[in-house]
Structures are given as C-alpha cells and as structure tokens.
Amino acid sequence: MKGSIVLTMPPQRVAAADPALTPALLDLLTELDARFGKHAQRLMEERRKRRARIASGEVDRLEDTQHVRQNHWTVDPVPANWMERRVEVLGPVDRRSIIEGLNAGAKAYVADLHDLATVQSGSSMRAHRAIGRAAKGRLSCIVPEEGRIRLHGTARTRLAVALRPLGCTEAMVRHGGRPVQAGLFDAALLAFHHGQALLDRQRGIQVYLHDVQGHLEARWWNDLFSSLEESCGFERGTIRATVFVDNVIGALEAEEILFELAPHSAGLALDNAAYVADHIALFTGRDHGVFPDRERFGMDCGLLEALARMLIGVCHRRGAHALGTPGHGLPHTGQGRPKAALLEMLKDKEHEAALGMDGTLMAHPGLVNAAMEEFNKHMGSSHQFSVQRREAVAMHDLLVRPEGDISVDGLVRAVRTGLLGLSAMETGASRIELDGRTHDRSSVRLAISLLWHWCVADKGRITASGLDIHDDLVGFLVKKEVEKLYVRPGAPARSVLQLAGERLCGLVLGPEPPVLG
C-alpha cells in the first residue's frame, strides 16, 4: 500500500510535517481510508436524505432501533480516574491555550481541532505536534508578557482531543484522488504517535466527537476506533469518545449512539448553540415561529431543559456521563459589576448541576473554579449516576421554540458576532471575545443562523417597534458594523472585515440555511 497516500502540501511545509508523516503512518492512513473513506461518503449521502425527511415533517425515533431503547444494556465502564468530570475546559489547539488549560485545575482540557479557525494546509500538523508534546508533558511556549510558560509538573488534568467531524476532509492528504476524511486523519495521528504516551499518562485516549448525526455514524467511529486499537496494539476501549449532542438527529438517536459506541463510549455532552442552529436549519420557514435573541434562552428554557433532562435520563440509565453545554462567559475583571453574560452562564451551570449533570464544559480556563463551585453545591460524589430521570420527553418538547423578544441590541450583537467570527476564520484565530463572552464555531454559527432565520420567517421583526428584519436592513447593519469594529483596539484589518461582511451577507441573505466552511 506504500505510495497510495499523496501529500499536497507546498514543498516548504513538507519538511516540517515529515517527522510525523512517516511511511508507517502513511501505510496506516492508506489502509484506514480504503476501509472507511467511501463508507463515510455514503453516510453523508444518507445524512442528507434523512435531514430532508425530517425537514418535511417525518420527526420521530426510529422503529428499527426500538429494541436498543427497550433492552437492558450499559456502556463499558471508563477508567477509575475518569469517573469524575466535574469541569472540563474546551479550547483551541495552540500551545499557549493547551498549557493554560492543562494548568487550570480542570478535570480535562479538550483541544478542539474543529474550533473557529479554518485549518489551513500544514496547520493541522502544528496542532498535532502541540498535542503530542502535551501528551508527553513537554509542552512550553514564549508569551510576551510572561516569558516562557510550561506545563506544571504536578498537573493531573487529562488531555482530550475533539476530532474534526465526519463531513470535514484533510486537504493536505489525498488517497485515490480525493482528500482523506479529517477525523480519520486526526484519530490516526493521535493514536499512532501519541497514544502510548496518553495511555501511560492517563490510562487511555480521550476524544470528543462533533456532529454525529445518528447511530450509523456512531458505528463508523466505533469501527474506526477498534481498527486503530488493533493496529496500534492497544486493548479494546483504550479510545473513549464523548459525543456532543449538537444536532436534532443526534438528540433523537442519543440512546442508539451510546449503544453503537458502547465499548468506546465516555458519555454525551450538550452543545446548545449548535443544537439550536441545527434546529433552525431544519425547521425554518415563512410560517414557522421564531427564536428570540440569543440572550433570551438559557438552560432553563423549555426546549433546552427538555434536551438536558432527556440526556441525563439516557446516560445514567446506560452507565454513561452526561455533561452540560460549553459555558462561554468571560471571568470578572474585578472592577465594577460582573458582566450579564457571566451571571447568566453561572446560572446555567447551577441549573445543570441541579438537574443531575455529571459535569460541564467551560470555554475559559479562568472560570474553572467558578463552575466547580456551582457543581460542588449539588454533587457529593464524583458523579450523579444515581439521578435517574425517568420523565417522558416527547418529540414536541425537543422541538418547540422558546418565546421571547427580538431586540435591536440582539440583532446588532448577532451581526457583530458573525463579522468577527468570519474574520477569525479568515485570519486563523481560534476564538473571539465580544460583549463579555467568548465565541467558538458553534456560537458564531448560531449568530449567523439567527440572522438568516429572522430574515426568512414572516415573524422575524423587532418586538418593540414591529420593524421587519429584511435583507436591506441586515445589509445596512453589516456595513455599519464593519466600520465600527474596524476602529476598535485589536480589530482585524478593514479588508478582512469587509470580506467577512460580504461573506456574512452571502450566508444570511441566501435562500438556504447558512453553512460555515
């Protein structure tokens, strides 16, 4: 199989990537892609058909998998040192972010390869090199204001990696004339080069999966993990995956996803922003109701609380962890009153703990202790598996939209978030900060989806004035906010913001739900 994989990197980048892209790894990638690559393409086609059926009104749990939901089974237990997951940090894959995340005192740092930045040719290799050095405890970097920073020798925080999802490809590596599936590439590099170090350090390889739309996609991941374990000489279950419930199909098939991943499952985690964006993509039309401002719906709103209750019930019934949605507030600076976004986020964390979540995710390492305090109020042990939520959650509960106002401020914030998010993707930034929040890919996607949703739906109008949110209004606001953002300290270049504005208008004012690249 040697020579079947083709590298498409520019010559100047090949030398930098060569240490990892060894002949043995390329052989493994060739073998894995031959087995799983075309299957992934078929799954994506089946996904499109299933989504079309759901969008047309066929929303229900599958009859073919009823036995999975009715029978008694549990996932394989995780290693003992993984049982407590009270607070985990989800963040970028650059050296500084990984170091600060692993030093923050959380139970795990999740290096997210599918974060805001678009992965350019060769940048995925830089990310994997940083992950590899962190796995071996040898990661350091120079920070202008602090000098050299490195991992604390006593840190016990686990390192996890969020792999790129099924729909993404790695343009740098091609096989059979097509790009290799990005998640397959990530998983192979992680297991082949860093798996043993992670096994020695934390008794296993911990990953997160984005955008798993149904049990057949979960089965694809499970089979990939089994094949990697066999190739690398690891025991079954060395790789453990936490799946984000970030789409409607994933919510409908949460139990089946756990079942398919049973030997490799580490539980389920909410991603409320991505779930609402997917809900908008599936169910927005002229005659549909509208979502209010993003700030108007938190964990206590009907749709998201129903989703959380269902998730806890499913996970605890099957012996798996249930984790809360990523918290995107920024720490209090110590001056003045705390930002509303921070107070809202801490309220959500307390609500998650009271419902019975086993932990939560935070987007800023500076808020680990604050989130830990909220969970300490309700968790007397390392998890809350004893909380067995048995209330029935109907399909209607997972789909009904929350009521609330659409404000001018909410509209403008969505425009700003979209502009800065798309600018960050263009320049390679990992996160943005705006109005007391950090914003990752899911948060930016939600902002852009809300703008499109308000333009498309008949009821998309400012509540106080009755002003319709239409194409001309959004176009005007985009141009206005480009000029306002440009003069802010640390803002992207005017040309970058202008390109982001053009792209934002293309996404928001088009007939189809917006899709981020």
LUMVOPA-140259 format. One record per residue (C-alpha): z, x, y; residue in three letters. Coordinates in steps of 0.001 Angstrom, whole numbers, plus 500000, padded with zeros to 6 digits. Example, Ala and Ser with C-alpha at 12.3 -4.5 7.8 and 13.67 -1.06 7.14 Angstrom:
BEGIN
507800, 512300, 495500, ALA $
507140, 513670, 498940, SER $
***
This chain:
BEGIN
500000, 500000, 500000, MET $
500142, 503025, 502349, LYS $
497946, 502762, 505395, GLY $
497822, 498969, 505324, SER $
500047, 498694, 508411, ILE $
498314, 499655, 511664, VAL $
500232, 500722, 514799, LEU $
498714, 499519, 518059, THR $
500975, 501428, 520463, MET $
499451, 503672, 523133, PRO $
499409, 507326, 521972, PRO $
502195, 508328, 524364, GLN $
504547, 505813, 522717, ARG $
503785, 506677, 519083, VAL $
505796, 509888, 519153, ALA $
508837, 508061, 520494, ALA $
508604, 505447, 517749, ALA $
507715, 507851, 514892, ASP $
511287, 508662, 513796, PRO $
511832, 505043, 512784, ALA $
508341, 504110, 511613, LEU $
508491, 506296, 508529, THR $
505967, 505988, 505675, PRO $
508651, 504347, 503520, ALA $
509365, 501729, 506189, LEU $
505656, 501038, 506724, LEU $
505249, 500541, 502981, ASP $
508141, 498085, 503035, LEU $
506625, 496209, 506009, LEU $
503270, 496032, 504212, THR $
504922, 494616, 501102, GLU $
507020, 492092, 503031, LEU $
504138, 490922, 505216, ASP $
501900, 490459, 502180, ALA $
504559, 488213, 500666, ARG $
505883, 486390, 503738, PHE $
503328, 486699, 506559, GLY $
500828, 483992, 505622, LYS $
503669, 481763, 504437, HIS $
505134, 481967, 507950, ALA $
501802, 480841, 509386, GLN $
501745, 477844, 507027, ARG $
505279, 476939, 508033, LEU $
504289, 476984, 511698, MET $
501449, 474584, 510977, GLU $
503811, 472262, 509075, GLU $
506214, 472506, 512018, ARG $
503538, 471271, 514420, ARG $
502790, 468281, 512168, LYS $
506477, 467397, 511772, ARG $
507074, 467602, 515512, ARG $
504110, 465315, 516146, ALA $
505548, 462747, 513744, ARG $
508977, 462910, 515402, ILE $
507459, 462600, 518868, ALA $
505644, 459452, 517688, SER $
508949, 457866, 516617, GLY $
509491, 458972, 512999, GLU $
513004, 460272, 513635, VAL $
515192, 460278, 510557, ASP $
516732, 462525, 507946, ARG $
514509, 463467, 505013, LEU $
514616, 461343, 501859, GLU $
513546, 464326, 499728, ASP $
516738, 466200, 500583, THR $
519184, 463322, 500242, GLN $
520689, 464955, 497148, HIS $
521628, 468007, 499228, VAL $
523575, 465856, 501683, ARG $
525286, 463830, 498934, GLN $
526198, 466511, 496366, ASN $
529194, 468830, 496471, HIS $
528453, 472481, 497243, TRP $
529670, 475219, 499576, THR $
528141, 478328, 501075, VAL $
529213, 481716, 499719, ASP $
532367, 482931, 501499, PRO $
531894, 485584, 504196, VAL $
533820, 488892, 504009, PRO $
537511, 488504, 504826, ALA $
537223, 490490, 508066, ASN $
534592, 487982, 509291, TRP $
536760, 484898, 508898, MET $
537991, 484967, 512498, GLU $
535173, 484387, 515002, ARG $
537201, 483062, 517919, ARG $
534985, 484579, 520645, VAL $
531677, 486401, 520236, GLU $
529554, 487792, 523077, VAL $
525812, 487125, 523194, LEU $
523923, 489631, 525311, GLY $
520983, 491970, 525847, PRO $
519927, 494946, 523711, VAL $
520080, 497701, 526338, ASP $
522611, 500484, 525833, ARG $
524975, 499522, 528640, ARG $
525171, 495855, 527594, SER $
525848, 496755, 523959, ILE $
528576, 499235, 524899, ILE $
530296, 496826, 527286, GLU $
530007, 494006, 524755, GLY $
531478, 496020, 521889, LEU $
534300, 497260, 524144, ASN $
535207, 493800, 525494, ALA $
537616, 492793, 522725, GLY $
535467, 490008, 521256, ALA $
535162, 489460, 517521, LYS $
531451, 490347, 517623, ALA $
528739, 491418, 520041, TYR $
525381, 489760, 519366, VAL $
522493, 491945, 520566, ALA $
519793, 489373, 521242, ASP $
516248, 490612, 520614, LEU $
514921, 487245, 521849, HIS $
516641, 487349, 525218, ASP $
514965, 486794, 528551, LEU $
512887, 489958, 528744, ALA $
509419, 489829, 527234, THR $
509282, 492537, 524568, VAL $
506558, 494955, 525643, GLN $
504868, 497466, 523363, SER $
507462, 500009, 522280, GLY $
510474, 498298, 523893, SER $
511473, 496726, 520577, SER $
511787, 500248, 519177, MET $
514066, 501260, 522065, ARG $
516210, 498221, 521305, ALA $
516413, 499095, 517618, HIS $
517324, 502698, 518423, ARG $
520203, 501466, 520587, ALA $
521318, 499114, 517799, ILE $
521147, 501974, 515283, GLY $
523293, 504288, 517387, ARG $
525796, 501477, 517944, ALA $
525930, 500813, 514186, ALA $
526902, 504447, 513680, LYS $
529408, 504369, 516573, GLY $
527475, 506985, 518576, ARG $
526076, 504948, 521472, LEU $
526560, 506142, 525059, SER $
524739, 505942, 528395, CYS $
524986, 507073, 532022, ILE $
525977, 504406, 534556, VAL $
525514, 505439, 538214, PRO $
528810, 504008, 539430, GLU $
530884, 505073, 536401, GLU $
529247, 508119, 534848, GLY $
528975, 508315, 531060, ARG $
530299, 505341, 529114, ILE $
530600, 505154, 525340, ARG $
531995, 503013, 522555, LEU $
535781, 503002, 522235, HIS $
536792, 504794, 519070, GLY $
539331, 502065, 518259, THR $
536999, 499092, 518858, ALA $
536852, 496701, 515900, ARG $
534226, 494374, 517322, THR $
531440, 493673, 514846, ARG $
527822, 494269, 515816, LEU $
525424, 491403, 515145, ALA $
521722, 491103, 515951, VAL $
519837, 487957, 516962, ALA $
516387, 488339, 515414, LEU $
513222, 487103, 517063, ARG $
512236, 483660, 515749, PRO $
509539, 482607, 513325, LEU $
506967, 481798, 516000, GLY $
507023, 485319, 517522, CYS $
504876, 488268, 516462, THR $
505262, 492024, 516966, GLU $
502080, 493118, 518748, ALA $
502799, 496793, 518067, MET $
502345, 496446, 514298, VAL $
499393, 494761, 512594, ARG $
498591, 494059, 508958, HIS $
495373, 492521, 507694, GLY $
494046, 492223, 511234, GLY $
496959, 490166, 512593, ARG $
500335, 491001, 514189, PRO $
503329, 491177, 511872, VAL $
505917, 488419, 512227, GLN $
508518, 489726, 514702, ALA $
511621, 488515, 512875, GLY $
510397, 490142, 509659, LEU $
509869, 493390, 511579, PHE $
513360, 493183, 513137, ASP $
515095, 492372, 509862, ALA $
513293, 495162, 508011, ALA $
514194, 497818, 510603, LEU $
517781, 496596, 510757, LEU $
518337, 496620, 507002, ALA $
516266, 499711, 506143, PHE $
517520, 502066, 508866, HIS $
520921, 500696, 509891, HIS $
522031, 498509, 507002, GLY $
524181, 501089, 505240, GLN $
525931, 502088, 508468, ALA $
526720, 498427, 509194, LEU $
527888, 497930, 505630, LEU $
530249, 500907, 505933, ASP $
531460, 499851, 509392, ARG $
531910, 496105, 508966, GLN $
531234, 495218, 505316, ARG $
527845, 493632, 505920, GLY $
524870, 492932, 508157, ILE $
525407, 490020, 510558, GLN $
522394, 488324, 512173, VAL $
521699, 485222, 514243, TYR $
518571, 483095, 513891, LEU $
516908, 481222, 516759, HIS $
514595, 478223, 516429, ASP $
514932, 477401, 512724, VAL $
513144, 474054, 512554, GLN $
514028, 472669, 509152, GLY $
515166, 473686, 505690, HIS $
511824, 475176, 504600, LEU $
512013, 477692, 507433, GLU $
515622, 478468, 506434, ALA $
514368, 479046, 502873, ARG $
511796, 481534, 504239, TRP $
514564, 483511, 505913, TRP $
516770, 483345, 502813, ASN $
513966, 484692, 500606, ASP $
513248, 487457, 503137, LEU $
516906, 488497, 503155, PHE $
517012, 488528, 499333, SER $
513897, 490696, 499208, SER $
515323, 493118, 501774, LEU $
518619, 493391, 499894, GLU $
516759, 494170, 496687, GLU $
514529, 496766, 498366, SER $
517477, 498487, 500074, CYS $
519800, 498355, 497054, GLY $
522344, 496028, 498672, PHE $
524332, 493310, 496925, GLU $
523293, 489703, 497395, ARG $
524915, 488283, 500519, GLY $
525095, 491614, 502361, THR $
522984, 489982, 505093, ILE $
524658, 486935, 506648, ARG $
522958, 484645, 509168, ALA $
524405, 482283, 511754, THR $
521748, 479729, 512713, VAL $
521528, 478364, 516240, PHE $
521181, 474579, 516270, VAL $
518768, 474700, 519200, ASP $
516193, 472033, 518331, ASN $
516080, 468428, 517147, VAL $
514714, 469150, 513659, ILE $
517422, 471768, 513131, GLY $
520055, 469155, 514019, ALA $
518536, 466579, 511644, LEU $
518493, 469140, 508816, GLU $
521678, 471076, 509596, ALA $
523125, 470469, 506140, GLU $
519896, 471427, 504385, GLU $
519636, 474625, 506438, ILE $
523108, 475682, 505284, LEU $
522149, 474833, 501689, PHE $
518982, 476950, 501758, GLU $
520851, 479898, 503267, LEU $
523970, 479413, 501123, ALA $
524178, 482998, 499747, PRO $
523342, 484379, 503203, HIS $
524969, 481819, 505499, SER $
527561, 482650, 508133, ALA $
527536, 479186, 509722, GLY $
525911, 477285, 512571, LEU $
526170, 477679, 516350, ALA $
525215, 475276, 519114, LEU $
522728, 476150, 521842, ASP $
522962, 473134, 524118, ASN $
520422, 474331, 526687, ALA $
517730, 474955, 524082, ALA $
518546, 471678, 522285, TYR $
518109, 469615, 525464, VAL $
514877, 471466, 526314, ALA $
513539, 470641, 522842, ASP $
514667, 467026, 523235, HIS $
512691, 466867, 526493, ILE $
509602, 468374, 524860, ALA $
509644, 465777, 522079, LEU $
510627, 462598, 523870, PHE $
509447, 462717, 527492, THR $
507022, 460042, 528627, GLY $
506342, 457695, 531515, ARG $
508655, 455022, 530176, ASP $
511487, 457240, 528910, HIS $
514812, 457676, 530650, GLY $
515510, 460938, 532448, VAL $
518135, 463635, 532182, PHE $
520249, 464198, 535310, PRO $
520928, 467540, 536979, ASP $
521859, 470303, 534539, ARG $
525350, 470359, 536062, GLU $
525851, 466674, 535227, ARG $
526008, 467084, 531460, PHE $
528508, 469292, 529664, GLY $
530088, 469371, 526224, MET $
531848, 466062, 526842, ASP $
528658, 464036, 527395, CYS $
527677, 461670, 524577, GLY $
524593, 463471, 523280, LEU $
526117, 466962, 523123, LEU $
529548, 465859, 521930, GLU $
527922, 463887, 519104, ALA $
525950, 467000, 518158, LEU $
529133, 469108, 518177, ALA $
531063, 466593, 516063, ARG $
528250, 466448, 513529, MET $
528030, 470233, 513397, LEU $
531757, 470636, 512775, ILE $
531716, 467998, 510042, GLY $
528742, 469576, 508265, VAL $
530007, 473158, 508499, CYS $
533597, 472543, 507457, HIS $
532568, 470303, 504577, ARG $
530436, 473190, 503289, ARG $
532910, 476029, 503976, GLY $
530987, 477475, 506938, ALA $
531881, 478378, 510517, HIS $
530933, 476115, 513419, ALA $
530575, 477894, 516761, LEU $
530309, 476485, 520269, GLY $
527464, 476860, 522714, THR $
526990, 480058, 524779, PRO $
529079, 479947, 527970, GLY $
527125, 481150, 530995, HIS $
529734, 481218, 533757, GLY $
530478, 484409, 535691, LEU $
534023, 485829, 535988, PRO $
536080, 485069, 539073, HIS $
535846, 487895, 541602, THR $
539467, 487435, 542641, GLY $
538530, 486296, 546132, GLN $
538505, 482657, 547155, GLY $
538382, 479777, 544730, ARG $
536707, 480175, 541314, PRO $
533087, 479005, 541180, LYS $
532480, 475481, 539914, ALA $
530269, 476896, 537137, ALA $
533197, 478959, 535803, LEU $
535604, 475998, 535803, LEU $
533002, 473804, 534121, GLU $
532377, 476449, 531461, MET $
536096, 476908, 530699, LEU $
536449, 473130, 530417, LYS $
533656, 473170, 527833, ASP $
535391, 475964, 525874, LYS $
538654, 474000, 525774, GLU $
536742, 470923, 524630, HIS $
535007, 472862, 521847, GLU $
538324, 474191, 520563, ALA $
539939, 470738, 520676, ALA $
537036, 469239, 518715, LEU $
537550, 471778, 515922, GLY $
535101, 474615, 516543, MET $
535978, 477916, 514868, ASP $
534896, 479965, 517858, GLY $
532391, 480180, 520646, THR $
529847, 482439, 522294, LEU $
530071, 483947, 525785, MET $
527264, 485433, 527848, ALA $
529512, 487753, 529914, HIS $
531967, 490247, 528359, PRO $
534281, 489775, 531333, GLY $
535120, 486254, 530136, LEU $
536223, 487102, 526600, VAL $
539934, 486808, 527390, ASN $
539490, 483548, 529318, ALA $
537629, 481948, 526413, ALA $
540156, 483381, 523957, MET $
542970, 481671, 525857, GLU $
541266, 478279, 525549, GLU $
540863, 478671, 521786, PHE $
544374, 480041, 521327, ASN $
545712, 476700, 522603, LYS $
544260, 474894, 519580, HIS $
543768, 477483, 516830, MET $
546870, 478506, 514945, GLY $
544927, 480406, 512285, SER $
541723, 482399, 512033, SER $
539525, 479287, 511797, HIS $
539659, 475477, 511851, GLN $
538119, 474630, 508475, PHE $
540990, 472167, 507999, SER $
539477, 469992, 510752, VAL $
537309, 467717, 508630, GLN $
535339, 465431, 510933, ARG $
534129, 462523, 508821, ARG $
532963, 460111, 511502, GLU $
529383, 458970, 511062, ALA $
526973, 460365, 513652, VAL $
523915, 458139, 513920, ALA $
520438, 459283, 514927, MET $
520833, 457360, 518176, HIS $
523915, 459428, 519059, ASP $
521909, 462669, 518800, LEU $
519043, 461378, 520928, LEU $
520451, 459099, 523658, VAL $
520219, 460705, 527083, ARG $
523253, 461050, 529362, PRO $
523296, 459111, 532598, GLU $
523792, 460756, 535962, GLY $
522266, 461655, 539285, ASP $
519364, 463892, 540163, ILE $
520166, 465656, 543436, SER $
518201, 467770, 545879, VAL $
520534, 470685, 545092, ASP $
519910, 470240, 541359, GLY $
516167, 470217, 541917, LEU $
516278, 473355, 544061, VAL $
518548, 475168, 541575, ARG $
516084, 474421, 538783, ALA $
513237, 475852, 540876, VAL $
515236, 478997, 541677, ARG $
516239, 479487, 538057, THR $
512639, 479127, 536946, GLY $
511376, 481596, 539556, LEU $
513992, 484261, 538844, LEU $
513728, 483770, 535090, GLY $
509948, 484167, 535022, LEU $
510239, 487169, 537379, SER $
512737, 488767, 534996, ALA $
510400, 488255, 532071, MET $
507625, 489946, 534049, GLU $
509722, 492967, 535042, THR $
511589, 493387, 531747, GLY $
515034, 492304, 532949, ALA $
517398, 490854, 530355, SER $
519480, 488407, 532371, ARG $
519607, 486826, 535801, ILE $
522602, 485665, 537837, GLU $
522400, 482638, 540115, LEU $
524906, 480164, 541556, ASP $
527851, 481504, 539562, GLY $
526004, 481563, 536225, ARG $
524121, 483987, 534046, THR $
520846, 482665, 532705, HIS $
519149, 483681, 529476, ASP $
515890, 482474, 527911, ARG $
517395, 479128, 526807, SER $
518862, 478417, 530243, SER $
515596, 479260, 532041, VAL $
513631, 477189, 529551, ARG $
515902, 474212, 530243, LEU $
515453, 474523, 534020, ALA $
511664, 474589, 533693, ILE $
511715, 471739, 531159, SER $
513791, 469588, 533513, LEU $
511323, 470155, 536349, LEU $
508396, 469139, 534116, TRP $
510375, 466188, 532757, HIS $
511207, 464856, 536239, TRP $
507563, 465136, 537289, CYS $
506228, 463325, 534201, VAL $
508747, 460472, 533880, ALA $
508472, 457398, 536125, ASP $
512211, 457538, 536799, LYS $
512129, 461149, 537976, GLY $
513403, 460690, 541501, ARG $
516228, 461879, 543757, ILE $
519058, 459406, 543190, THR $
520428, 459279, 546735, ALA $
517106, 458786, 548552, SER $
514799, 457407, 545861, GLY $
512280, 460174, 546627, LEU $
509832, 460666, 543764, ASP $
509707, 464137, 542221, ILE $
505977, 464740, 542093, HIS $
503553, 467647, 541884, ASP $
503225, 468186, 545651, ASP $
506996, 468230, 546174, LEU $
507550, 470779, 543405, VAL $
504686, 472937, 544674, GLY $
506169, 472888, 548188, PHE $
509634, 473840, 546910, LEU $
508248, 476677, 544802, VAL $
506513, 478243, 547830, LYS $
509599, 477755, 549991, LYS $
511996, 479280, 547438, GLU $
509719, 482291, 546836, VAL $
510161, 483212, 550498, GLU $
513920, 482525, 550449, LYS $
514534, 484544, 547281, LEU $
512450, 487477, 548481, TYR $
514895, 488341, 551286, VAL $
517965, 488282, 549036, ARG $
519542, 491654, 548130, PRO $
518211, 492951, 544839, GLY $
515448, 490343, 544677, ALA $
512205, 491019, 542792, PRO $
509190, 492161, 544791, ALA $
507302, 489484, 546712, ARG $
504247, 489957, 544471, SER $
506371, 489423, 541349, VAL $
507932, 486266, 542802, LEU $
504540, 484948, 543870, GLN $
503157, 485455, 540356, LEU $
506249, 483760, 538970, ALA $
505659, 480857, 541372, GLY $
502065, 480477, 540179, GLU $
503185, 480531, 536568, ARG $
506032, 478100, 537244, LEU $
503625, 475615, 538831, CYS $
501288, 476005, 535878, GLY $
504115, 475234, 533446, LEU $
505743, 472409, 535397, VAL $
502651, 470614, 536659, LEU $
500689, 470682, 533404, GLY $
500330, 467713, 531039, PRO $
502059, 469376, 528069, GLU $
505719, 470419, 527720, PRO $
506208, 473951, 529083, PRO $
506296, 476825, 526600, VAL $
507705, 480234, 527558, LEU $
505783, 483230, 526238, GLY $
***
